[in-house]
Amino acid sequence: MHDIGNRMGFKVNQIGPVHPTVEGGYQAALALEGGDTTAIITYNDLIAVAPCCGSPPTA
């Protein structure tokens, strides 16, 4: 992913690894706060939902 993104002129950052859960996604989303991120590629839908929702998971 890094090689392809860099060849295309994108700035590529990796966050993680995180657990493949909503909680893991929330932890990754915290690392994105305040940045200029315009796209996210995640391992699964549980990780992906946290940056979209923007709130911590509840039990």
C-alpha positions in Angstrom: 0.0 0.0 0.0 2.8 2.4 0.9 4.7 1.9 -2.4 1.6 2.2 -4.6 0.3 5.3 -2.7 3.7 7.0 -2.8 4.1 6.3 -6.6 0.7 7.9 -7.1 1.8 11.0 -5.1 -0.3 10.3 -2.0 1.0 10.7 1.6 0.5 7.3 3.2 0.4 6.8 7.0 -0.2 3.6 8.9 -1.9 3.6 12.2 -1.8 0.4 14.2 -1.9 -2.4 14.4 -5.2 -2.2 16.3 -7.6 -4.9 17.4 -10.1 -5.9 14.6 -13.0 -4.5 16.7 -15.0 -1.3 17.0 -12.8 -0.4 20.1 -9.7 -0.9 17.9 -11.2 1.4 15.3 -12.0 4.0 17.9 -8.4 3.9 19.1 -7.2 4.4 15.5 -9.8 7.3 15.0 -8.2 9.1 18.0 -4.9 9.1 16.1 -6.6 10.8 13.2 -8.1 13.7 15.1 -6.9 17.1 14.1 -5.2 15.8 10.9 -5.9 16.3 7.3 -6.9 12.7 6.5 -9.1 12.5 3.4 -9.3 8.7 3.0 -9.1 5.6 5.3 -8.5 2.0 4.3 -9.3 -0.5 7.1 -9.0 -4.2 7.7 -12.7 -4.7 8.3 -16.1 -3.0 8.9 -15.8 -3.0 12.6 -12.7 -0.9 12.5 -14.2 1.3 9.8 -17.4 2.2 11.7 -15.6 4.0 14.5 -14.1 6.9 12.5 -17.5 7.4 10.9 -19.4 7.5 14.1 -16.8 9.5 16.1 -17.9 8.2 19.6 -16.5 5.5 21.8 -18.2 2.1 21.9 -20.4 1.3 24.8 -20.9 -2.0 26.5 
